């Protein structure tokens, strides 16, 4: 009897965790669609602001893949919006590399090259 309750609790916790993970992915998907729509409209500065929101959310959620994707978009949009962004982007990527752990660090290093 007690064993059945234990399995039920484990099953429920697994389901809740899976649901939460799916919701996190859906939130990112919606945010990225918004970025894509802003880019299509030519609103690069607004798209950069939305990417910064995604980046901060990814840091909060500890989502390395989303952090890297947002970093790449930040570099892209800064190149479009700011005149002397090249040096700032190099410094930005260097800072990310210093904070990152493998495999994210390896991806960022290849991005820097």
N, C-alpha and C positions, 0 to 999 in steps of 0.2 A: 504494500500500500504506500509506504513512505517512498519507495523507489519510483513508483509511478508518478508521485507528486514531484519528485526531483527531476525526472525526465520532462514532465510537463513544463516546469519552470525554465529549464534549460532551453526547451523548444521555443517557448514564448520569448525569452530573452534573445535568442538567435533571430527570431522573426522581427522583433523590434529593431535590433541592430541593423539587419538587412534593409528594413524600411527606411531607417534614418540615413543609411549610406546612399540609397537610391534617391532620397530627397535632396541630399547634398549635390549629387550629380545633376539632378534636374534644375536646381538653382543655378548652377554654373551654365548649363545649356541655355537657360533663358537669358542669362546675362550676356553670354556670347552672341546670341541672336540679336540682342539689342545693340551690341557693338557693331555687328555686321550691318545692321540697318542704318546706324549712324554713319558708318563709313560710306555706304552706298549713297547717302544723301549729301556726302561731302562735309559732314560735321566732324572733322578730324579732332578738333580740340575737345569736343564733348565726348567723342569716342575714347580719347585718352583719359578723361576723367572717369568714365565707366570702367576702363581697364584698371585704373588705380583702385576702384572699389573692389573689383574682382581679385586683384592682387592682395589687398588687405584681408579680404575674406579667406583667401587661400592660405595666408599666413596663419590666420586665426584657427582654421580647420586643419592645419598642418598637411595640406595637399600639395606635395612637391610638383606634380605634373601641372597643376593649374598655376602654380607660382611661376614655373618656367614659361608656360604659354603666355601668361600675362606679362612677364618680363620681356619676351620677344616682341609683343605688341607695343609695349611701352617704348622700346627702342625704335620701332618702326614709326610710331606716331610722333615721337619727339623729333625724329629726323625731318618729318613733314612740317611740324609746327615751329620748332625753334631753329634759329639760324646757326648757332655754334653748338650744336647738340652732340657732335662727334666725341669731344673730350668728356662731356658729362655722361654719355652712354658708356664709354670705356670705364670710367670711374664707377658707374652704377653696376656694371657686370662684374668688375673686380670686387666690389663690396659683396655682391651676391655669392661669388665664388668663395670668399673668405668665410662666409656664414654657413655655406651648404655642406652637406655630407654626401658621400658617394651613394648612388649613381647620379644624383642631381648635380653634384659638383663636376662630374665628367662631362655632362651635357652642357653645362654653362661654360666650361673651358673650351669645348669645341665651338660654341657660339661665339666666344671671344676671338678665336683664331681667324 
